[in-house]
Amino acid sequence: MFSFTQEQKVFDISGISLGGQPGMYPTVLFGGLFFKGAPNFDDAKQHLLTTLEKGAQVGIPVIPDFFIRKIEYIPPILTFIEKIIPSNHPFSVDIIDPAIKIETLEQLASKKLLPRTIYNSIHIGITKEETETLRTYTPEAAIIVAFNPKDKSPDGKIEVLENGAHLCDAGLLETAHRIGMEKILIDTAALAPGENSGAAIAALPVIKEEYGLPAGCAIHNVVEKSRWLSEFPLAKKTVDVASNAAIPLFGGDYAIFGPMENADLALPLIAWQDILVSEYTENYFGITPVPSHPRRILLK
């Protein structure tokens, strides 16, 4: 459990706080929707509303992360966001194809949704057109993925933030600042087993101490790619959800925990871990948790 000497930034994104010293704010969970196939809006509505309700019950904020795979999915997904998500609640858009990113940004702007949008993500593959579009249609916050294919250690992640590992024309932090992004979340890039996957967790305190920025990752991706766990299906789901507990333990601020339907397991797990971290950091470092923290809500 950690306390950092670097001043820790706290970003308010449409009412949800990310960052700060460990034990101060609850860990924020990003739950994924529409990873596979055509969007099933009925299932998504059920999972989303239930998750937001249970998140409030245990003091863990949840941000829906919408994976957009095709251009034609953009309008119905944005309509779903408008109709189903509370009007003051943030969300993230998770997109791989640069052309879909650009079109999504334009449509988010037309619907006046950018002030609630977290852009997932900026990485070394960012294109000139994407950068220009982000300058014109700037979302409230962005996730920067600190993936360095040349060096997968924590030092390599710092390098890609600082100078792009000489794989692009600027460091990713400078790129984000040029765009006009002020609220930046660092994703420490969880990789497949055998590719220094543990560095994603080890890099969390390194990033926070170096920059004071909110940091997290999708550590569950490592579990998804651990083939041997498929021989133990019950254990695999347990390990998948439990892996996220390492993030607050190492000082991280958010976890991209996987499909939204896993929230029933992830929410109490992270609330429990946050309580442990808060008890220690208040007693040892004097870090007082906010009133909305799980420790304040659940231990009355």
Secondary structure as UniProt FT lines:
FT   STRAND          10..13
FT   TURN            14..15
FT   STRAND          16..19
FT   TURN            22..24
FT   STRAND          28..33
FT   HELIX           41..58
FT   STRAND          62..67
FT   HELIX           71..73
FT   HELIX           74..84
FT   TURN            87..88
FT   STRAND          91..94
FT   HELIX           98..110
FT   TURN            111..112
FT   HELIX           114..116
FT   STRAND          117..122
FT   TURN            124..125
FT   HELIX           128..136
FT   STRAND          141..145
FT   TURN            149..150
FT   HELIX           154..163
FT   HELIX           164..166
FT   HELIX           172..179
FT   STRAND          184..187
FT   TURN            193..194
FT   TURN            197..198
FT   HELIX           199..211
FT   STRAND          215..217
FT   HELIX           220..224
FT   HELIX           227..231
FT   HELIX           233..242
FT   HELIX           243..245
FT   HELIX           246..249
FT   TURN            250..251
FT   STRAND          254..259
FT   HELIX           260..262
FT   HELIX           263..285
FT   TURN            291..292
FT   HELIX           294..298
//
